[in-house]
Amino acid sequence: MTIEPQPNDNCMTKEEAKKRIDALCEELQEHNYRYYVLAQPSISDYEFDQKLKELEALEAQYPEFVRPDSPTRRVGGEPTREFPTVRHKHPMLSLSNSYSLEEIREFDARVRKSVGKEAEYVCELKYDGLAISLTYENGLLTQAVTRGDGVQGDDVTQNVKTVRSIPLRLRGDFTPELEIRGEILMPRAEFERLNREREEIGNAPFANPRNAAAGSLKMQDPKEVTKRKLDAFLYYIPHELPGIKTHYDALKKAKSWGLKTSDNMAICRNMAQIMEYINDWDKGRQHLPYDIDGIVIKVNDLALQQQLGYTAKNPRWAIAYKFKAEQAETILESIDYQVGRTGAITPVANLRPVLLAGTTVKRASLHNADIIAQLDVRIGDTVYVEKGGEIIPKIVGINFDKRPAGAQPVQFIDRCPKCGTPLVRQEGEAAHYCPNEDDCPPQIKGKLEHFISRKAMNIDSLGEGKIEILYDHGLVKNIADLYDLTYDRIFGLEKVIPAENGKKEKRISFREKTAENIIRGIEQSKNVPFPRVLYALGIRYVGETVAKKLAVYFKNIDNLMAASFDELIAVEEIGEKIAESVIRFFQKPAHHEIVERLKAHGVQMQLEKKTEAVPALLQDKSFVVSGVFERHSRNEIKELIERYGGKNVSSISSKTDYVLAGANMGPAKKQKAEKLGVPIISEKEFEEMIRR
């Protein structure tokens, strides 16, 4: 039953608020289950977001009713610098791998010999991700631990809570205690988006979705993990379940509790059926939205699993068949060099077209000069192109027997292919850069496109190649020029995109409606809040999260431009590389001029000041905030301290009035506070202080 949105007003009693919060939690959990587990959404994303906003508002007003399994908890807790090591209750062993069908036959023969009869198997997809163990107590997710060395792993519970396909609370007739294991993975579409974003800011791309998933799960800020849109499949319960005698039935039972298990499992009763399953998925894997690198074959009968037992490293009742990486052989015809928004130079191999994994491949990334040198790739070489666990095709080797006589090593370019500026390479970085950031055409257009993007200034009326038209007509050379545009200056502009690759000729014209929408969109962007404006400036390494932290800390653009290196690295999560990049950006007079022009046009260059008056209950009191909190983020806690007249300090001294401690508070801080006699208070005690 769908609950209709209700107004959140001050007339609601506490009893009504609790009832509404519980109802919204239940409904949103149901919608999450339908969307991420069943793939059968029953409401739109907009409707879901509206209900979530209502829940967030109610929880902010009535924090005493926030549930540990609330859907709002998925946005992630506070950053953590350490992931505690946890010993597995049951060892997380790896599977023995095979690369031939003959080895699968030998596995089946060993099983039959050991148990003295024919065995039934369950065949499953082998997901190419990061192994995880989840623990539920009384239906509530309490812990998530990585495989580690199989004996112990890292506690990544806060990050795993951001994975929407993993329920925070089970449904149905679940057991009081449950451990279930599976794989955290990154869908291909998200992997491609993430790598585009990384290359835009000059970071090295992830090699494959598996590495990206593993890197995401070990990020220090769960809010950043939320943006990665990880997924999960669960496939093994290492302990007995009442009344369950087979592996297949155990996973079906888990699915009834709201856990995401595969719909592609199959019971196979002989080798012929196992071979058919392997062959089907060797061909069908390219149609999946995520990577698999093989098939897992498990004995279905749980009693037989126990009888077969384990070696020191692997279960004897399961084996993995690994697919061979898909390769093709073709000719490297030439190398192009692309210039990104940050000036990073990316070499791209132009290949003689070849069919690979169902698509025609014409280009492959060579990433940087080091990769070219390691491969010793040369123009005219016959190269091996692979698309195994990768989304973007890559050159993995050279057929040296077919190397043309006289082929010369590739000399990486030393000047920008677009503006001719000598390239630079910073110590410790893989990429070469064009330092001419304010006059290099692709960098200028890249910065303009970044500035108008949805997460920045959101001037969507300027999409679809319109920036290039404005640039080509000399109307915009930097982001401040956008605010000098008028209807009369842009009306009638147009560009014809020639027909190419079978596509028809395309004409982009600034007609009356288009011109009006562009000018209106630019005007509306003046209301975009300061953190997004700061992100929109396109400072290298300053993404959305960093921009927000800098904006909250420095309050306005003038304070940030005047900040020293030491002041910058004092900001939470701001390291030396980011600090140096910010200082470098604002050292340029041209960037100061752009900022002043944006300010003159009315673009928001400071945080909005809250006008609501509250009593100065914490006047002259200093606080050190440490740990992870249940009902507030750490930044929200700090904002409340300042709002009520208190002061945030970074280190404990004898002059500190309070240490506000959440979960996982650092032991060193705790010891220092106790030694100096500084009171350590909880989140609840703090809330009582500001409610007086």
Buried (B, 14 or more C-beta within 10 A) or exposed (E): EEEEEEEBEEEBEEEEBBEBBEBBBBBBBBBBBBBBBEEEBEBEEEBBEEBBEBBBEBBBBBBEBBBEBBBBBBBBBBBBEEBEEBEBEEBBBEBBBBEEBEBBBEBBEEBEEBBEEEBBBBBBBBBBBBBBBBBBEEBBBEBBBBBBEBEBBBBBBBBBBBBBBBBBBBBEEBBEEBBBBBBBBBBBEBBBBBBEEBBBBBBBBBBBBBBBBBBBBBBBBBBBBBBBBBBBBBBBBBEEBEEBEBBBBBBEBBBEBBBBBBEBBBBBEEBEBBBBBBEBBBEEBEEBEBBBBBBBBBBBBBEBBEBBEBEEEBBBBBBBBBBEBBBBBBBBBEBEBBBBBBBBBBBBBBBEEBEBBEEEBBBBBBBBBEBBEEBBBBBBBBBBBBBBBBBBBBBBBBEEEEBEEEBEEBEBBEEBBBBEBEBEBEEEBBBBBBEBBBEBBBBBBBBBBBBBBEEBBBBEBBEEEBBBBBBEBEBBBBBBBBBEBEEEBBBEBEBEEEEEEEEEEEEBEBEEEBBBBBBEBBEEBBEBEBBBBBBBBBBBBBBBBBBBBBBBBBBBBEBBBEBEEEBBBEBBBBEEEBBBBBBEBBEEEEBEEBBEBBBEBEBBBBBEEEEEEEEEBBEEBBBBBBBBBBBBBBBEBBBBBEBBBBBBBEEBEEEBBBBBBBEBBEEEBBEBBEEEEBEBBBBEEBBEBBEE
